[in-house]
């Protein structure tokens, strides 16, 4: 039977294993398939970027949150809407 100290040592070593895995580089990533329209990515160019993921329309709640965030960023950081790129993803129940 292993001791408690041995058990936690083995557990800690196992938890550290994912950190040793190599990170993928851009050279090892597969190219984007031509049947996907990724042109919107080139339009997200402002210094402040945010994506709102809304699983449902919810009476315009996601749009309201986007407008509210613009106002909050202006109050807190002094930024203006022309300095922000927002992407609103509206999907129906994922």
N, C-alpha and C positions, 0 to 999 in steps of 0.2 A: 504494500500500500504506500502511495506517495504521501509525503508530508504536505501540509498546507502551503509552506513556503515554496516547495518544488512546483506545486500546482500553479501558484500565482506567477512563478517564473516562466513556466511553459506558456501560460495564458498571455503574459506580457510579450513574450517573444513572438507568439502567433499574431498578436495585434499589430506588431511592428512590421510584419511581412509586406502588407500592401504598400508601405512607404518605399520599399526597395524596388517596386515595379517601375519600369521606365515609362516616362510620360510620352505620349505620341507627339511627334513633330509634324509640322505642316507638310513635310515631304512624305510622311507615312500615311497621311489622311487621304481617303479616296476622293477623287474629284466629284464636284457637284454634277448630278445627272442633268441632262439637257431638258428633261420634261418638267423640271421645277422652275417656276418663275421667282428668281431671287433678286430681281431688279430693285425691289423696295429697300434692300439692305444698303445700296449705294445712296439712298436718299436720307439715311439717318446719319447726318454729318455734324450736327450742332455739338457744342461742348457738353451739354447736359442731355443725357439720353434716358428714357424710361419706356418700359413696355407694360401695358395693362392687359392682363389676361382675364377676360370675363367669360365664364362658362355659360352665361345667359344674358339677355338684354337687360332684364331687371329694371324696367321703366327708366332707362337712361342712366342708371347708377354709375356705370363705368365712365361715361362721358362726363358726368358730374364730378367724379373723382379726378379725372384728368384736368378739368378746369380748376378745381380746388387746389391741386398740386401746383399748377402754374402760379396761382395767387400766393401760395405759401412759399414757394421758392423766391418769388419777388420780395416778399416781406423779410424772409430770413437771410437770403444770400444776395439780394439786390439784383437778381437776374430778371430778364424780360422774356416774354414768350418767343421772340425771334432767336433766342439763345438756346432753345430747347427743342429736341426732336422727340416726339411721342408716337408710339405705335400702339394702337388699340386693337386687340385681338378679341373678336366676339365670336364665340362658338356656342353651339347648342348642346349642352350636357356632354361636353368633352368628346 
